[in-house]
Amino acid sequence: MFRGKKGTSDEGKSSGTCNVSHHLATNLFKQNSVALPDAAFVQLLVQHQNIVHKICRAYCPLVEDQRDLSQEIALQLWRAYPNFRNEAKESTWIYRLRTNFFALKNLNKGISMHQPLRLMLKESIQFWQLGLKVYFWGGVLLLPIVFMAARLWRQQTIGTDSLQFFTGSTPVVMFKAALAWVSVSALVWVLIKFSYGKYVDKLKTCLNEMDAVV
């Protein structure tokens, strides 16, 4: 975020996209008609700049947007700094401010949510939905085999010896095996449906919230 004096913090060495030089920070506060920050506030930002860096990386896919967002966060923190009374940890205070009054709509330009995250959610939802469909229709396609085995077992249209010669199994064994396979498949499908249904719903909720913010 800000670069303080050398040796102030090891985190200041990580000059990520959210780092802003002291000269640029000074111009930033002057342009927004805000009093220049004191040394204590600059030291606080330098000490916790990784938090701001994570916020920028999470919400902004582009480096330019990350830089704008870091400046916006710096201004918001400085405006709220007089009310900081050390009742909570500094990191908790920063996160709380981000939750309370930091919103993407406060920026001059709307920043889209992280596209890879949105794409990952969509792919996860599609993967689980496709898996359930494939498993379901796979079980449905086995039903004719069960009906055929049941019919052979009941009507004995083919001799037991002939059927055993071609398939290696009697109609009774075929019917029991097919029925057991379909039953187990249906049970597993129901378990997957209810177990991962909530997971898919959570993914959809996260995706809808991201679209609503944008």
C-alpha positions, 0 to 999 in steps of 0.5 A: 500500500504505502512504503514507509521507512526502510526496515519498518516492516518486511511486508513493505518489500513485497511491492505488489500491485496494491503498493503506492509510493509515498509521493503518489499517496500524497498527491492522492490525498491532496486531489481528494482534499483530504488532510495528509496522513500522519506517520502512525497511519502510514505505519499502520498501512505498511504493516497491514498492506497484505490485507489490502493486497488480498482485497484488491486481488480478490475483487479486481482481475486487472492491475489498473483496477487493483491500483484504483481500489487500493487508493479508494481503500486508503482514503476510506481508512484515513477518513475512518481513522480518527474513530479508531480507538484500539478496541479491536485489532487493526486487521479486524478494523480494516476488514470491518470497514471493508465489510461496512462501507466498502462496496464496488458501487462507491467507485467511480468506475464499476469493477467487475468481479474476478472472472476466473472465480465466476467461471470456476463456480459456473463450471462446478455447477455444470459439472455436478448437474451433468454428473447427476444427469449422466448417472440418472439416464445411465440407470434408466437405460438399464431398465429395459435389461431388467424388463427383458430378464424378467420376461425371460424368467417368467415366460421362459421364451428361451431355454435355460440351457441355451441362454446359459450357453450364450450369456453364461447365466440363467434368466433368474441370475440375470434378473437378480443381477440387473435388479440389484444393479438398478436398485443400488444405482438408484440408491446411490443417485438419491444419496448424491442428489441430496448430498450434493444438492445443497452444495450446488445450491450454495454455488448458485447462491454465491454466483447470484450474489456476485452477479448482483454486486456487479 
